Amino acid sequence: MTQIEITEKIVPFLVDEFEVDAELIKPEANLRETLQLDSLDYIDLVVVIEGNFNFKVSLGDFQNIVTFNDLYCYVDSKVNASQESITT
């Protein structure tokens, strides 16, 4: 799965789950501020990501995720790591 495909999959569920305008979700935008996330919202985000991409998210991983691009890169690295482990 490419990062573009990941982005195209993430944006719609962020729009639905967090009721935010898709045009506000830009790679350089601050994830927490744009989605107005509180601690419970982060848990919701983790659950949605796990459900859509079939990997386990460590809550500690989110300490380094500031922008939407950080989120896309994180999901990309996890998806590709799990795909590599399947093929080896």
Buried (B, 14 or more C-beta within 10 A) or exposed (E): EEBEEBBEBBBEBBBEBBEBEEEEBEEEBEBBEBBEBEEEBBEBBBEBBEEBBEEEBEEEEBEEBBBBBBBBBBBBEBBBEEEEEEEE
